[in-house]
Amino acid sequence: MKPSLVAIVVASSLIAVPLYAQRTDHARAPSSSSSSGYVSNSDDYVHLVKGKHEASILNDGSSALDMRLAMIDRAQKSISIESYIFNADQAGCLVLSALVKKAREMKGKNFQVHLLIDKQILGPVIDPYFVDELANEGIELRYYNTAAVPNVAVNHRNHKKTFTIDAGTPNGEVIVGGRNIADNYFDLAEKNNFSDTDVHVQGPAVDTVQKIFDGFWGSPQVGTIARPDRPQLSPVVPTRNGPDVTARDRSRYMVKQWDASVAKVNACLESTPTKDKLRKSIAVKASAVHHTTTTVDSILVASDGPDWKQKDRGWGSEILKQIDGAKKKVLIENPYIMLIDKPREIVDKKLAQGVKVDVVVNSRLKNDEFSMVTMALYNAKYVAGKKGGGAYLYKGENKKFQVPGVKYSDDALWATHAKTMVVDDKNSYIGSGNFDPRSLDRINSEIGFVFPDNPEFAAQLNATIQNRMKNSTRIDGDGRDPSGVKVETPNYLNVFPFLKIGTLSLFKDQL
């Protein structure tokens, strides 16, 4: 019997990718004792942190990247960075070269830099060739979930994004939100960028995020992958017909490839005039953006733990609890909304109670992520078809976020990637998780900040979402705009990618 399409697609999603060759003699940065413990109690991952905090919303990529680079410059004790995606592109190399510069500046002092990246099923861009070169600079790089066997565990990913400096000191700072470290999260990609939302926080919650980071860092799910040794040149083998140089030529090619990989890493890590020029352009763009700093009395830090088998209290349960507690209205912006089981039950219950529920997702006509945007569209239409429900399709922008000196295509667009929510105009949420089974059901590990009972901060976050709603099309349950035009007619030429993502809703790694 021939395998079904579903079986083929699911199997292809679990193909094992061989790990890099292992060895134990490569250079390693020293591990600090503060990051050696494994935190396993779920209460350590969901915690209401009381005390004065200063919070600023970061909506544009230039400000978000400029803040991260400035934090690296300011760091005096430690830097801990966690990202699902970390590319060796303009943004990634700016961050890495800044880390190397800082590590050299602090050499000989009690200073640590920890970088935690999800391994990903197909392998990270910041691959093990970076491990040794960063270790030589005193920077330790580890990966979450290095499993390479085809089983359910290999699909569990660390989707969290945190950027922390100087935890445990009065000058600690943290950024939490939806941005990975890559060009399209910081307005630097030529064509397809993301409009996203982060929050920069100073206050006692910084130490809580660091403790969660340390729990992942020291967990059994996190490890190091060594790069392969430099290949040795094979000798020429004499034969009856003369010398056989095949093995030598093949080994020469392998040596050349190995040397090129190391050279590429070092080029990324070094400061250059080109990087300096780009950083200045980003700083100029960021300086033109006004950011309001709000004082908040408490922050609920909600995170999943590193163990995917641990199904108790975590990020998803806390987010659903926030929605379930709504009395008047809920506003959600999220590119990947998939209402299944309990999330749908809660949304249905709120709508039945007269709570207004609005969702903002991407317009499929203005976004190249057909599969996931289509799934979000159908769920947005479901909400719009209910009394009290509203759905908005973000059309994207093409000039507002452009950085001077960066090349953009004429049809460059910014799709929303923000994962935010405002409940009853007083409770706010900013974090890494999508409103889908991967995030809500602990297939991904997520983290986010809930700002409880703070109308001032809620008004600021609401304004950022409203700005995107102004550049969106409101639709009804049939996908029609206010004039009655059906604006999102399904494109059946793309039915295969739609079927593929449908079968992979629990397996595909999302952004």
C-alpha positions in Angstrom: 0.0 0.0 0.0 1.3 3.4 -0.9 1.9 5.9 2.0 -0.6 8.6 2.4 0.2 12.3 1.8 -0.2 13.0 5.5 2.2 10.2 6.4 4.8 11.5 3.9 4.5 15.1 5.1 4.7 14.1 8.8 7.6 11.8 8.2 9.5 14.5 6.3 9.1 16.9 9.2 10.9 14.4 11.5 13.9 13.6 9.3 16.9 13.4 11.5 19.8 15.7 10.6 23.2 14.4 11.6 25.0 16.3 14.3 28.4 17.8 13.8 31.3 15.6 14.6 31.8 15.5 18.4 35.0 16.1 20.2 35.9 17.3 23.7 39.2 19.1 23.3 37.8 22.3 21.9 38.1 25.6 23.8 35.3 26.4 26.2 34.4 29.6 28.0 34.3 29.1 31.8 30.9 28.4 33.2 29.8 30.5 36.1 28.4 28.8 39.3 25.3 31.0 39.0 24.3 29.3 35.8 24.9 25.7 36.9 21.7 24.9 38.7 18.7 23.2 37.1 15.4 24.7 38.2 12.6 22.2 37.9 9.8 23.6 40.0 7.1 25.2 37.8 6.6 27.9 40.4 10.1 29.1 39.5 8.9 29.7 36.0 5.7 31.6 36.7 6.1 34.3 39.3 4.5 37.7 40.2 7.4 40.1 40.8 6.4 43.0 42.9 8.3 46.2 43.1 9.0 49.3 41.0 9.8 48.7 37.3 10.5 51.0 34.4 9.0 49.7 31.2 9.4 51.0 27.6 7.7 49.5 24.5 9.9 49.0 21.5 7.9 48.9 18.3 10.4 49.6 15.5 13.3 47.4 14.6 15.9 50.2 14.7 15.1 51.1 18.3 14.9 47.4 19.2 18.4 46.6 17.8 19.9 49.9 19.0 18.8 49.2 22.5 20.3 45.7 22.4 23.6 47.0 21.2 23.6 49.8 23.8 22.9 47.2 26.5 25.9 45.2 25.4 28.0 48.4 25.7 26.6 49.1 29.2 27.0 45.6 30.6 29.5 45.3 33.5 28.7 41.9 35.0 27.0 39.6 32.6 25.1 39.2 29.3 22.6 36.4 28.7 20.9 36.1 25.3 18.3 33.6 24.3 16.9 33.3 20.8 15.0 30.8 18.7 16.5 32.1 15.5 19.9 33.7 15.4 21.2 34.4 11.9 24.8 35.4 10.8 23.4 38.3 8.8 23.8 42.0 9.3 21.9 42.1 12.5 23.3 38.9 13.9 26.9 39.9 13.1 26.4 43.3 14.6 25.3 41.7 17.9 28.1 39.1 17.8 30.8 41.6 17.0 29.6 43.8 19.8 29.7 40.8 22.2 33.3 40.0 21.1 34.3 43.6 21.6 32.8 43.7 25.0 34.3 40.4 26.0 37.8 41.7 25.0 37.2 44.9 27.0 36.2 42.9 30.1 38.9 40.2 29.8 40.4 39.3 33.1 37.4 40.6 35.0 34.5 38.6 36.5 32.4 38.9 33.4 30.3 36.3 31.6 28.6 36.1 28.3 26.1 33.2 27.7 24.4 32.7 24.4 21.6 30.1 24.2 20.1 29.2 20.8 17.6 26.6 19.8 19.2 23.8 17.8 16.3 23.6 15.4 15.5 20.4 13.4 17.5 21.6 10.4 20.3 23.1 12.4 21.0 26.6 13.5 22.7 29.3 11.4 25.0 30.1 14.3 26.5 26.6 13.9 29.2 24.8 15.9 31.9 26.6 13.9 31.0 29.6 16.1 31.4 27.6 19.3 35.2 27.5 19.3 35.8 31.0 18.0 33.4 32.5 20.6 34.9 30.4 23.4 38.3 31.8 22.5 36.8 35.2 23.3 35.3 34.1 26.6 31.8 33.7 25.2 30.0 30.4 25.8 27.4 29.2 23.3 25.0 26.4 24.0 22.1 24.8 22.2 18.6 23.8 23.3 17.6 20.3 22.3 20.4 18.8 20.3 18.4 15.5 19.7 18.7 14.2 16.2 16.6 11.1 16.3 13.1 11.1 14.8 10.8 11.2 17.8 8.4 13.6 19.4 11.0 15.1 21.6 13.1 16.3 18.7 10.2 18.7 17.7 10.1 20.4 21.1 11.8 23.8 20.6 12.9 26.7 22.8 10.9 29.6 21.2 11.8 32.2 23.9 13.5 35.5 23.2 15.2 37.2 26.1 18.1 39.7 26.2 19.5 40.4 29.7 22.4 42.3 31.2 23.8 42.7 34.7 21.2 40.6 36.6 21.7 40.7 40.3 22.8 44.4 40.3 20.8 47.6 40.5 21.6 48.3 36.8 20.0 45.1 35.5 18.0 45.3 32.2 16.0 42.9 30.1 14.2 42.8 26.8 11.4 40.3 26.3 9.2 40.1 23.2 8.8 38.5 19.7 12.0 39.4 18.0 14.6 36.8 17.0 18.1 38.0 16.1 18.0 38.4 12.3 17.7 41.1 9.7 13.9 40.8 9.1 13.2 41.4 12.8 15.1 44.7 12.8 13.9 46.3 9.5 17.1 45.3 7.6 15.9 42.7 5.2 15.6 43.7 1.5 12.1 42.5 1.0 10.2 40.7 3.9 10.4 42.2 7.3 8.4 41.9 10.5 6.8 44.6 12.5 7.2 43.5 16.1 6.8 44.5 19.7 9.4 44.1 22.5 9.4 45.6 26.0 12.5 46.9 27.8 12.4 46.6 31.6 14.5 47.6 34.5 13.6 46.4 37.9 13.4 43.2 40.0 11.8 41.1 37.2 15.3 41.2 35.5 16.6 38.8 38.1 13.6 36.5 37.6 14.2 36.3 33.9 17.9 35.5 34.6 16.9 32.8 37.0 14.7 31.2 34.3 17.5 31.5 31.8 19.8 29.8 34.3 17.3 27.0 34.7 17.4 26.4 30.9 21.2 26.8 30.7 21.9 24.2 33.3 19.1 21.8 32.2 19.6 18.3 30.7 18.0 19.7 27.5 20.8 22.1 26.8 24.3 21.1 25.5 27.2 22.1 23.4 28.0 20.8 19.9 31.6 20.9 19.0 32.7 21.7 15.5 34.6 19.0 13.5 38.4 18.9 13.6 40.2 20.3 10.7 40.5 17.5 8.1 43.9 16.0 7.4 45.3 15.8 3.9 45.1 12.2 2.6 48.3 10.7 1.2 48.7 9.8 -2.4 48.1 6.1 -2.9 50.3 4.3 -5.5 48.5 1.9 -7.8 49.5 -0.3 -10.8 48.4 2.5 -13.1 50.2 5.3 -11.3 49.4 7.5 -8.2 45.8 7.8 -7.1 45.2 11.4 -6.1 41.4 11.1 -5.6 41.5 10.9 -1.8 44.0 13.7 -1.6 41.9 16.0 -3.8 38.8 15.2 -1.8 40.6 16.0 1.5 42.0 19.2 0.0 38.4 20.2 -0.8 37.3 19.4 2.7 40.2 21.4 4.2 39.3 24.3 2.0 35.6 24.2 3.1 36.6 23.9 6.8 39.0 26.9 6.5 36.3 28.9 4.7 33.8 28.2 7.4 36.1 29.4 10.1 37.0 32.5 8.1 33.3 33.3 7.6 32.8 33.1 11.4 35.7 35.3 12.1 34.5 37.9 9.6 31.1 37.9 11.4 32.7 38.4 14.8 35.1 41.2 13.9 34.3 44.9 14.0 34.6 46.6 10.6 34.0 50.0 9.1 30.9 48.6 7.3 29.4 47.4 10.6 30.2 50.7 12.3 28.5 52.6 9.5 25.4 50.4 9.7 25.2 50.8 13.5 25.4 54.6 13.1 22.5 54.5 10.6 20.5 52.4 13.0 21.2 54.7 15.9 20.1 57.8 13.9 16.9 56.1 12.9 16.2 55.0 16.5 16.9 58.5 17.8 14.0 59.9 15.9 11.5 57.6 17.6 10.0 58.7 20.9 9.6 56.1 23.6 7.6 56.5 26.8 8.8 55.0 30.0 6.1 53.9 32.4 6.5 52.9 36.0 4.7 49.6 36.9 4.3 48.2 40.3 4.5 44.5 39.4 5.1 42.2 36.5 3.9 38.6 36.1 6.8 36.7 34.5 5.2 33.7 32.8 7.5 31.1 31.3 7.6 27.4 30.4 10.4 25.2 31.8 13.0 23.4 29.7 11.4 20.0 30.2 8.8 19.4 27.5 7.3 16.6 29.5 6.4 18.9 32.4 2.8 19.8 31.6 1.8 21.7 34.7 1.6 25.5 35.2 3.4 27.4 32.5 3.1 30.2 29.9 0.1 28.9 28.1 -2.0 28.4 31.2 -1.3 31.9 32.4 -2.2 33.5 29.0 -5.5 31.7 28.8 -6.2 32.7 32.4 -5.8 36.3 31.5 -8.3 36.0 28.7 -10.7 34.0 30.8 -10.7 36.8 33.4 -11.8 39.4 30.9 -15.0 41.4 31.9 -15.4 43.8 29.0 -12.9 43.3 26.1 -9.9 41.5 24.8 -7.6 42.8 22.0 -5.1 40.3 20.6 -2.4 40.9 18.0 -0.7 37.7 16.8 0.3 36.5 13.4 -0.4 32.8 14.2 -3.8 32.4 15.7 -5.2 28.9 15.8 -8.2 28.3 18.0 -8.4 24.7 19.0 -9.9 23.0 22.1 -9.5 25.0 25.2 -8.5 28.3 23.6 -11.7 28.2 21.4 -13.8 27.2 24.4 -12.5 30.3 26.4 -13.0 32.7 23.4 -16.5 31.3 22.8 -17.3 31.7 26.5 -16.2 35.3 26.6 -18.1 36.2 23.5 -21.2 34.5 25.0 -20.8 36.6 28.1 -20.8 39.8 26.0 -17.0 40.4 26.1 -15.8 42.1 23.0 -13.0 40.1 21.4 -10.8 41.6 18.6 -8.0 39.9 16.8 -5.3 41.4 14.5 -3.6 39.0 12.0 -1.7 39.4 8.8 -3.4 39.9 5.4 -2.6 36.9 3.2 -2.6 39.2 0.1 0.2 41.2 1.6 2.3 38.4 3.1 4.4 35.6 1.6 3.7 33.1 4.5 0.7 31.6 2.8 0.2 28.6 4.9 0.3 30.0 8.4 -1.5 33.2 7.4 -4.3 31.1 5.8 -4.7 29.2 9.1 -4.8 32.5 11.0 -7.3 33.9 8.5 -9.8 31.1 9.0 -9.6 31.5 12.7 -10.0 35.3 12.5 -13.1 34.8 10.3 -14.4 32.5 13.0 -14.1 35.2 15.7 -15.5 37.8 13.3 -18.5 35.7 12.7 -19.5 35.7 16.4 -21.5 38.5 18.0 -19.0 40.8 19.7 -16.1 39.5 17.7 -13.9 41.5 15.3 -11.1 40.6 12.9 -8.5 42.9 11.3 -6.1 41.9 8.5 -2.9 43.9 8.7 -1.9 45.1 5.2 1.8 45.9 6.1 3.9 49.0 5.5 6.7 49.7 3.1 8.6 52.9 4.0 8.0 53.9 7.6 10.7 51.6 9.1 13.3 51.8 6.4 16.8 52.4 7.6 18.9 55.0 5.6 21.6 53.3 3.6 20.0 49.9 3.6 18.9 48.4 0.2 15.2 47.6 0.0 13.2 46.2 -2.9 10.3 48.3 -4.3 7.8 45.8 -3.0 9.3 45.5 0.5 6.6 44.9 3.2 6.4 44.6 6.9 4.1 41.9 8.3 3.1 41.9 11.9 5.0 39.4 14.1 3.9 41.0 17.5 2.6 38.7 20.2 0.6 41.1 22.4 -2.7 41.4 24.2 -4.7 44.0 26.2 -7.5 42.9 28.5 -10.1 45.3 29.9 -7.8 48.3 29.2 -5.8 47.6 32.2 -3.9 44.2 31.9 -1.3 43.9 29.2 0.8 41.2 27.7 4.0 41.1 25.6 6.0 38.0 24.9 7.3 35.3 22.5 4.3 32.9 22.2 1.9 32.5 19.4 -1.8 31.8 20.0 -1.6 28.3 18.6 -1.1 24.7 19.8 2.7 24.8 19.5 2.9 27.6 22.0 -0.1 27.0 24.2 0.3 23.3 24.5 4.0 23.4 25.5 5.4 22.0 22.2 7.4 25.2 22.3 8.8 26.8 25.4 7.7 30.4 25.7 8.1 33.4 27.9 6.2 36.7 28.4 5.4 39.6 30.7 1.9 40.4 32.0 1.5 43.9 33.3 -1.5 43.6 35.7 -3.8 46.5 36.6 -1.9 49.3 34.9 -4.2 51.3 32.7 -1.3 53.7 31.7 0.8 50.9 30.3 -2.2 49.2 28.8 -3.1 52.4 26.9 0.4 52.6 25.4 0.3 49.0 24.2 -3.3 49.5 23.0 -2.1 52.5 20.9 0.6 50.4 19.2 -2.0 47.8 18.3 -4.5 50.4 17.2 -1.8 51.9 14.9 -1.6 48.6 13.0 -5.4 48.3 13.0 -5.6 51.6 11.2 -3.6 50.0 8.4 -5.7 46.9 8.4 -8.9 45.7 6.7 -11.8 44.7 9.0 -13.6 41.6 7.8 -16.8 39.8 8.8 -17.3 36.1 9.2 -17.4 35.6 5.4 -14.1 37.5 4.9 -15.8 40.6 3.5 -14.7 44.1 4.1 -17.2 46.8 5.3 -18.2 47.5 1.6 -19.1 43.8 1.1 -16.1 42.8 -1.0 -14.6 39.5 -0.2 -11.0 40.5 0.3 -9.4 37.1 1.1 -10.7 34.7 -1.6 -8.8 31.3 -1.2 -6.1 30.7 -3.8 -6.5 27.0 -4.6 -3.3 27.0 -6.6 -1.6 27.0 -3.2 -3.7 24.1 -1.7 -0.6 21.9 -1.3 1.2 24.2 1.1 -2.0 24.7 3.0 -2.5 20.9 3.4 1.1 20.6 4.4 0.9 23.1 7.1 -2.5 21.6 8.2 -0.8 18.3 8.8 2.2 19.9 10.4 0.4 22.2 12.8 2.0 20.3 15.7 5.4 19.8 14.0 6.4 22.8 12.0 8.8 25.2 13.7 7.2 28.7 13.5 8.8 32.0 13.9 
